[in-house]
Amino acid sequence: MKSQQPSSTSRVTRDAAARAVDALLKWLGRPRNSDDDFLHLVLTLKKIPYRGRPATFCVPLACLLHSACLLVDDRPKSTLAPAAARALVRDLALPVADVLSLSDLRSLYRSPEARRSLAASHDLFLADRRLVPLLPSLLGDAFFPKKKKGTSKTPVPLDLALPSWPEELRRACGSTVLHLGPGTCSVIKVGRASQGRDEVIDNVMAAIEGVVGHVPKKWKNVRSLHLKATNSLALPIYDPYVKINGSLKRKDGVEEEEGEEHEEDGHGGEFDDEEESGSDENVLKKHKISSEKTNNEDRKATKRRKANT
């Protein structure tokens, strides 16, 4: 886990973030919808930042977001036994829902189903730094996918040998995780539907500041920023480019610096200029109607197939 570095002045206004948050919360049906869906910040870059193993960063948020699980080393030379870790979590009121040992991982989570269940049970996983080399084989594709599959559950390393580890843990639990890897698109959790509107907006603004601080060349390498719920369209909050004859050009007419060509990562089509088709709420409404129409057509086709058999 790499340290936080401040970014340059944000190019996203609070009003732009608030409009997208309001539209998404309305689309989710809050407070009628009981599902506590996540809101995500979608970062699209011009150039691939890292072509090797993804770099993981903790980005501080304004309001607590995650339910965390701590993975500890219970081998003989470990400096912090699982029982001691659980006692400290309890005594210091640390924001950790569960503590699992290396032995637990080896005995209880051998099957792919158990690993997927563990991955789904917590929003954030933190692991003793000494366990990190062992985790890919212990946790498998549920935590270390070979192909990019949305948000990652890769555990964030934590040095439990340091006396300051409880504060590091608090900081990590009050952060969201950014993975920058061999692609130009990253998805970061920034809020929950159950949070207050202002809390979500505060988190969005804090996340933008922190995320751009970790991007090579900062804002010069940012193509766009969008907000979305898990199953919604992505609403633009920063998108200064438009496609003209297959090439990206700035909407304000400012010339790109030499060598600032864009790389496609297969995500560009998803985040074209939704704002040109109407307000954020109208865009989401059209998407919902289209999805319902598609589902109805699928159900009718299924009935016709059954009737013909």
Backbone torsions as a table, in degrees:
resi	resn	phi	psi	omega
1	MET	NA	127.2	-176.4
2	LYS	-97.9	155.4	-173.8
3	SER	-76.1	157.6	-179.3
4	GLN	-74.6	137.2	174.9
5	GLN	-126.0	131.6	-177.9
6	PRO	-68.0	142.7	177.3
7	SER	-91.0	175.1	175.1
8	SER	-72.7	176.5	-177.9
9	THR	-54.3	134.7	-176.5
10	SER	-65.4	142.4	176.2
11	ARG	-101.1	6.7	178.5
12	VAL	-107.8	125.1	179.3
13	THR	-81.6	154.3	177.8
14	ARG	-63.9	-33.4	178.5
15	ASP	-62.9	-39.7	179.3
16	ALA	-64.9	-42.6	177.9
17	ALA	-65.4	-40.9	-178.3
18	ALA	-63.6	-40.6	179.6
19	ARG	-61.6	-43.8	-179.7
20	ALA	-67.9	-41.9	179.1
21	VAL	-62.5	-45.5	179.4
22	ASP	-59.4	-43.9	-179.1
23	ALA	-65.4	-40.6	-178.8
24	LEU	-69.7	-41.8	178.6
25	LEU	-64.0	-37.1	177.1
26	LYS	-67.8	-41.5	178.9
27	TRP	-63.2	-36.6	178.9
28	LEU	-72.2	-12.5	177.1
29	GLY	79.9	22.5	178.2
30	ARG	-66.3	136.4	6.4
31	PRO	-95.4	8.9	-176.3
32	ARG	-69.6	-31.3	-179.0
33	ASN	-82.9	123.6	-177.4
34	SER	-82.2	-13.1	-179.2
35	ASP	-71.9	130.3	-179.7
36	ASP	-91.5	75.0	-175.5
37	ASP	-72.6	153.8	175.2
38	PHE	-88.5	150.0	167.6
39	LEU	-106.7	137.4	-173.1
40	HIS	-120.6	143.9	169.5
41	LEU	-96.6	125.4	179.9
42	VAL	-104.4	116.6	-179.7
43	LEU	-102.5	121.7	176.2
44	THR	-117.2	126.4	-175.8
45	LEU	-104.4	163.2	176.1
46	LYS	-79.8	-38.3	-177.9
47	LYS	-127.1	149.0	176.7
48	ILE	-63.9	125.6	-174.9
49	PRO	-77.1	-42.2	-178.0
50	TYR	-137.7	129.1	-177.2
51	ARG	-97.2	-5.7	177.1
52	GLY	-99.8	-141.4	178.5
53	ARG	-65.2	139.9	-178.3
54	PRO	-59.2	142.7	174.2
55	ALA	-91.3	133.7	-177.2
56	THR	-107.3	132.0	179.6
57	PHE	-129.5	145.9	170.4
58	CYS	-98.1	125.1	-178.6
59	VAL	-110.6	114.7	-177.6
60	PRO	-62.1	139.6	176.1
61	LEU	-113.3	163.8	-179.0
62	ALA	-76.1	-32.9	-175.6
63	CYS	-129.9	144.9	-177.9
64	LEU	-58.6	136.2	-173.7
65	LEU	-122.7	-36.2	-163.7
66	HIS	-103.9	150.5	162.0
67	SER	-97.9	118.0	-169.3
68	ALA	-107.7	152.5	173.7
69	CYS	-125.1	131.6	-178.3
70	LEU	-104.6	126.7	178.4
71	LEU	-103.8	120.5	-174.9
72	VAL	-119.1	156.9	-178.8
73	ASP	-92.3	121.0	179.4
74	ASP	-110.2	20.7	174.4
75	ARG	-71.1	161.6	-172.9
76	PRO	-53.6	-35.8	-176.0
77	LYS	-89.3	8.2	-179.9
78	SER	-66.5	142.4	-179.0
79	THR	-87.2	-12.8	-179.1
80	LEU	-138.9	108.6	179.3
81	ALA	-72.0	153.1	179.7
82	PRO	-56.1	-40.1	-179.9
83	ALA	-63.2	-40.8	178.5
84	ALA	-67.2	-37.5	178.4
85	ALA	-64.9	-43.0	179.0
86	ARG	-63.6	-38.9	179.2
87	ALA	-64.5	-41.4	179.3
88	LEU	-68.0	-40.2	177.1
89	VAL	-58.2	-41.8	-179.7
90	ARG	-71.6	-48.0	-174.8
91	ASP	-68.2	-36.0	-177.7
92	LEU	-94.5	3.1	-179.4
93	ALA	52.1	47.2	179.4
94	LEU	-74.4	146.2	-177.3
95	PRO	-76.9	61.8	-179.1
96	VAL	-123.7	127.8	-178.2
97	ALA	-86.9	-27.0	-176.5
98	ASP	-154.1	150.1	175.4
99	VAL	-124.3	123.3	179.7
100	LEU	-120.5	142.2	179.7
101	SER	-96.8	169.7	175.7
102	LEU	-59.8	-39.6	178.0
103	SER	-63.1	-38.5	177.2
104	ASP	-60.4	-44.8	-178.9
105	LEU	-62.9	-39.1	-177.5
106	ARG	-72.8	-33.1	-173.9
107	SER	-97.1	-35.3	-172.6
108	LEU	-98.1	-17.6	-172.5
109	TYR	-127.4	52.5	-179.9
110	ARG	-85.5	-31.6	-175.9
111	SER	-88.0	153.0	176.8
112	PRO	-59.3	-35.9	179.9
113	GLU	-63.9	-43.2	179.4
114	ALA	-65.6	-37.4	179.5
115	ARG	-68.3	-40.4	177.4
116	ARG	-65.6	-38.0	177.7
117	SER	-64.0	-40.8	177.5
118	LEU	-64.3	-44.1	-179.6
119	ALA	-60.6	-35.8	-178.2
120	ALA	-80.3	-13.1	-173.2
121	SER	-83.6	-15.7	-179.1
122	HIS	-139.9	152.2	179.6
123	ASP	-81.6	-31.6	-172.7
124	LEU	-138.9	136.6	176.3
125	PHE	-119.5	131.8	176.3
126	LEU	-120.1	139.4	-174.3
127	ALA	-133.1	143.7	171.4
128	ASP	-54.3	132.5	-176.1
129	ARG	-54.8	-29.7	-178.4
130	ARG	-70.2	-19.6	179.7
131	LEU	-86.1	-17.0	-170.7
132	VAL	-53.3	-44.3	180.0
133	PRO	-64.3	-22.8	-177.4
134	LEU	-88.9	-19.6	-169.5
135	LEU	-66.2	-39.2	-180.0
136	PRO	-56.1	-41.0	179.8
137	SER	-77.0	-29.2	-178.9
138	LEU	-78.4	-36.6	-173.1
139	LEU	-105.5	-21.0	172.6
140	GLY	67.0	-156.3	-171.9
141	ASP	-67.6	-20.6	179.2
142	ALA	-64.3	-28.8	-179.6
143	PHE	-112.2	-26.7	-178.4
144	PHE	-126.6	71.7	-176.5
145	PRO	-64.6	140.5	178.2
146	LYS	-71.4	-30.7	176.5
147	LYS	-117.2	151.8	-178.8
148	LYS	-66.2	123.8	-178.1
149	LYS	-132.9	65.4	179.0
150	GLY	74.1	-143.7	-177.2
151	THR	-72.9	144.1	-175.7
152	SER	-97.3	149.3	175.3
153	LYS	-107.9	19.6	178.5
154	THR	-56.9	124.1	-178.5
155	PRO	-61.1	143.3	178.3
156	VAL	-88.8	125.8	-178.7
157	PRO	-67.0	143.2	179.7
158	LEU	-142.6	130.3	-179.3
159	ASP	-86.8	97.8	-177.1
160	LEU	-77.7	-2.4	175.9
161	ALA	-81.9	-15.4	-179.7
162	LEU	-82.6	139.8	177.4
163	PRO	-61.8	-23.3	-176.9
164	SER	-88.7	10.5	-174.4
165	TRP	-61.3	-33.0	177.6
166	PRO	-60.3	-39.0	178.2
167	GLU	-70.1	-36.1	175.7
168	GLU	-62.9	-38.3	179.1
169	LEU	-66.7	-43.1	177.1
170	ARG	-58.8	-42.1	-179.1
171	ARG	-64.9	-40.7	-179.4
172	ALA	-67.3	-40.3	-179.8
173	CYS	-69.7	-24.6	176.0
174	GLY	-91.7	18.5	-178.2
175	SER	-126.2	167.2	169.5
176	THR	-111.2	158.9	-173.9
177	VAL	-103.4	129.8	177.3
178	LEU	-112.7	126.5	174.9
179	HIS	-111.3	115.2	174.8
180	LEU	-105.8	116.8	-175.5
181	GLY	-139.0	-150.7	-175.3
182	PRO	-79.3	59.3	178.6
183	GLY	-167.0	166.3	-177.5
184	THR	-100.7	1.4	-177.5
185	CYS	-123.7	132.2	176.8
186	SER	-132.3	143.2	-179.7
187	VAL	-117.6	127.7	-174.1
188	ILE	-126.3	130.4	176.7
189	LYS	-72.9	131.3	-178.3
190	VAL	-129.2	-9.6	-178.9
191	GLY	-170.5	170.3	176.0
192	ARG	-123.0	153.4	178.1
193	ALA	-64.5	-25.3	-177.7
194	SER	-79.9	-12.7	180.0
195	GLN	-76.1	161.4	174.3
196	GLY	-67.6	151.3	-178.5
197	ARG	-54.3	-49.0	-177.6
198	ASP	-65.7	-32.8	177.5
199	GLU	-64.0	-42.6	179.1
200	VAL	-64.2	-44.7	-179.6
201	ILE	-63.4	-42.3	177.1
202	ASP	-59.0	-41.8	179.0
203	ASN	-65.0	-40.6	179.5
204	VAL	-60.9	-47.0	-178.6
205	MET	-65.5	-40.0	178.4
206	ALA	-66.4	-39.5	-179.6
207	ALA	-65.1	-41.6	179.0
208	ILE	-59.9	-46.1	179.5
209	GLU	-58.5	-46.2	-177.5
210	GLY	-72.6	-41.5	-177.1
211	VAL	-63.8	-48.3	-178.3
212	VAL	-64.0	-28.9	177.6
213	GLY	-63.2	-23.3	-179.7
214	HIS	-98.2	-6.3	-179.4
215	VAL	-80.0	128.2	174.7
216	PRO	-56.3	129.8	-177.0
217	LYS	71.3	8.9	173.5
218	LYS	52.3	-130.2	-173.9
219	TRP	-64.1	-24.1	180.0
220	LYS	-64.0	-22.5	-178.4
221	ASN	-103.6	3.5	-179.5
222	VAL	-92.0	117.5	177.7
223	ARG	-83.1	-44.8	-179.1
224	SER	-162.9	161.7	173.1
225	LEU	-132.0	133.7	179.4
226	HIS	-131.9	158.4	171.3
227	LEU	-116.9	143.3	178.9
228	LYS	-154.8	155.5	166.1
229	ALA	-89.0	177.4	-174.5
230	THR	-57.1	-43.0	-175.5
231	ASN	-116.0	17.6	-178.9
232	SER	-98.7	170.9	167.4
233	LEU	-66.4	159.6	175.6
234	ALA	-90.5	123.0	-178.9
235	LEU	-95.3	129.7	-176.5
236	PRO	-73.7	134.3	170.5
237	ILE	-119.2	-15.2	172.7
238	TYR	-152.4	112.5	-177.2
239	ASP	-154.8	80.9	-174.0
240	PRO	-84.1	7.6	-174.5
241	TYR	-116.5	156.2	175.8
242	VAL	-140.2	145.1	179.4
243	LYS	-84.5	125.4	177.1
244	ILE	-128.8	116.0	-178.1
245	ASN	53.3	39.4	176.7
246	GLY	83.2	-2.5	-179.9
247	SER	-114.8	147.0	178.5
248	LEU	-85.1	127.6	177.1
249	LYS	-126.5	147.6	177.1
250	ARG	-69.4	138.8	-179.4
251	LYS	-67.7	-27.6	-178.4
252	ASP	-87.0	1.8	176.7
253	GLY	82.1	0.3	179.7
254	VAL	-69.2	133.6	-178.5
255	GLU	-73.9	141.9	175.1
256	GLU	-72.5	147.7	174.7
257	GLU	-67.7	152.4	-178.6
258	GLU	-60.6	133.4	179.2
259	GLY	88.4	1.7	-179.3
260	GLU	-93.5	44.7	177.6
261	GLU	-68.6	159.9	-176.4
262	HIS	-102.1	147.9	175.9
263	GLU	-112.0	135.4	179.1
264	GLU	-90.9	142.3	-179.0
265	ASP	-125.5	17.9	-179.8
266	GLY	80.7	6.1	-178.1
267	HIS	-110.8	-10.5	-171.9
268	GLY	-59.2	-39.3	-176.9
269	GLY	-64.4	-27.6	-176.8
270	GLU	-72.0	-24.9	-171.8
271	PHE	-117.4	34.3	174.2
272	ASP	-67.5	178.8	-166.5
273	ASP	-71.4	83.6	178.3
274	GLU	-64.3	-29.7	-174.3
275	GLU	-65.8	-19.1	-178.7
276	GLU	-73.9	-17.0	-178.9
277	SER	-93.3	5.4	177.7
278	GLY	135.5	-169.8	-179.9
279	SER	-69.3	166.0	179.6
280	ASP	-58.0	-42.1	-178.6
281	GLU	-65.1	-40.0	179.1
282	ASN	-66.2	-38.7	178.2
283	VAL	-60.6	-46.4	-179.8
284	LEU	-66.5	-37.0	180.0
285	LYS	-64.6	-44.2	178.8
286	LYS	-62.5	-40.1	179.1
287	HIS	-63.6	-41.6	-179.6
288	LYS	-65.2	-44.0	179.1
289	ILE	-63.3	-42.3	178.9
290	SER	-62.4	-41.8	-179.9
291	SER	-65.0	-42.5	179.2
292	GLU	-64.5	-39.0	178.5
293	LYS	-63.5	-43.0	178.9
294	THR	-63.2	-42.6	179.2
295	ASN	-63.1	-41.2	178.0
296	ASN	-62.9	-41.7	178.8
297	GLU	-65.0	-38.3	178.0
298	ASP	-64.0	-41.3	179.7
299	ARG	-65.3	-40.6	178.4
300	LYS	-64.2	-41.0	179.3
301	ALA	-63.9	-39.1	178.6
302	THR	-63.4	-42.9	178.7
303	LYS	-62.9	-40.3	179.7
304	ARG	-64.8	-40.1	178.5
305	ARG	-63.6	-41.8	179.3
306	LYS	-65.2	-37.5	-178.9
307	ALA	-68.2	-29.6	-177.8
308	ASN	-84.3	-12.5	-178.6
309	THR	-92.8	NA	NA
